[in-house]
């Protein structure tokens, strides 16, 4: 179902009343001045969750929505799960990663406050939108850099840099980046 999920901005924006505060922090926020509404976010996520759109339709939309490169989102999903939205991985530290972009349980509390329940992360499209939001948070912190892409996985410099190199290799293999000289 192509373009089954419209840009979230027109759907979320009507939920905002002029007197309500704005935030750029939630997974459904769009840049500066985006509304922060858990009720609207919950309704939106649940409607996204119920749609059967192919996840491929969501990479571009989520990337545009959050201002991140959709090709990087695809590479992250490929690296994390080979694009399998049903993957659940239990980590040695007790945390859990869910879905094709392997959203870690450390984010569950924040996502719940924004109306995104844990079980929604098994929906391919919701998972991609959350991954785009998480990547955007790292881009805000580190800029549009490989450091930001690596920080999607870990803030620890060694793990961060290794992850960034892995994503870079995927993009090179796909012909999206020139091979390093």
Secondary structure, 3 states (H helix, E strand, C coil): CCCCCCCHHHHHHCCCCCCCCECCCCCCCCCCCCECCHHHHHHHHHHHHHCCCCCHHHHHHHHHHHCCCHHHHHHHHHHHHCCCCCCEEECCCCCEEECCCCEEHHHHHHHHHCCCCHHHHHCHHHHHHHHHHHHHHHHHHHCCCHHHHHHCCCCCHHHHHHHHHHHHHHHHHCCCCCCCC
